[in-house]
Amino acid sequence: METRRQELGAFLQALRSRSAPEEFGFPAGSRRRTQGLRREEAAQLAGISPTWYTWIEQGREVRVSAEVLDRLARSLKLTPTERAYLFEMAGRRDPQAATPEEDTAPAALAAVLDDIAVPAYVMGRYWDVLAWNKPAAELFSGWLDRRQAVGDPPPNMLRFVFLEQQARRFVVDWEARARRITAEFRADCRSRFEEPALQRLVDELKAASPEFARFWKQHDVLERQGGQRDFYHPKRHFVSYVQVTLRPVEQEHLKLVMLKPV
């Protein structure tokens, strides 16, 4: 935590030093000894005392609230990436993070799927499958190859694993994989538990699947990893893949999942 406090202080110093005073309503003047905003000016913009702001920059052991961080981010005109970094270094949850990003696959990313020769698909924040290619539809036959009517919700990986009977035959060692998927989903959603859509999905799965309810109650958390994935395909019988997951820089809540045949 000490390292993060020091990083937070250094980050604020760097932001302040490259901020033009006149852009924030302060005179530039020739009497300034250092470039950028003074500490007192940054504190004034954020509505906190100069002493308190100085302690933050010095990396002292002070607890900075989300409200203060929000005022700092707004007053210093931080970009979304800078704002996220500020809250991360302070160890605080960003109140703006409660507003979900649009959960759609960018057209460029969806178009890339057609150029991938192996099964590939894009998953959203709640593991909806937002786009997929023909090899994925062929692998997940009976699910991803179903005709989607206008207004239908997108296919969801958790609903498939826990609510579709075919998944228990399709996924080799279903119980072990289902348990791990639950732990991965909990870890993946650790910053979104307050979102109503996530709560509705979890409640739906808990009510419909005793196995999901049991696994969810165990509070296991695992980072999503690659590795071997085995399936029993209705036409091709036993098939094995190595899973690779990538996250687009622009929309990190999305996941591009590829399955390379072994």
Stockholm file with secondary structure:
# STOCKHOLM 1.0

chainA/1-262         METRRQELGAFLQALRSRSAPEEFGFPAGSRRRTQGLRREEAAQLAGISPTWYTWIEQGREVRVSAEVLDRLARSLKLTPTERAYLFEMAGRRDPQAATPEEDTAPAALAAVLDDIAVPAYVMGRYWDVLAWNKPAAELFSGWLDRRQAVGDPPPNMLRFVFLEQQARRFVVDWEARARRITAEFRADCRSRFEEPALQRLVDELKAASPEFARFWKQHDVLERQGGQRDFYHPKRHFVSYVQVTLRPVEQEHLKLVMLKPV
#=GR chainA/1-262 SS CHHHHHHHHHHHHHHHHTSCGGGGTCCCCSCCSSSSCCHHHHHHHHTSCHHHHHHHHTTCSCCCCHHHHHHHHHHTTCCHHHHHHHHHHHTCCCGGGGSCCCCCCCHHHHHHHTTCSSCEEEECTTCBEEEECHHHHHHTTTTTTSCCCTTCCCCBHHHHHHHCHHHHHHBTTHHHHHHHHHHHHHHHTTTCTTCHHHHHHHHHHHHHCHHHHHHHHTTCCCCCCCEEEEEEETTTEEEEEEEEEECCSSCTTCEEEEEEEC
#=GC SS_cons         CHHHHHHHHHHHHHHHHTSCGGGGTCCCCSCCSSSSCCHHHHHHHHTSCHHHHHHHHTTCSCCCCHHHHHHHHHHTTCCHHHHHHHHHHHTCCCGGGGSCCCCCCCHHHHHHHTTCSSCEEEECTTCBEEEECHHHHHHTTTTTTSCCCTTCCCCBHHHHHHHCHHHHHHBTTHHHHHHHHHHHHHHHTTTCTTCHHHHHHHHHHHHHCHHHHHHHHTTCCCCCCCEEEEEEETTTEEEEEEEEEECCSSCTTCEEEEEEEC
//
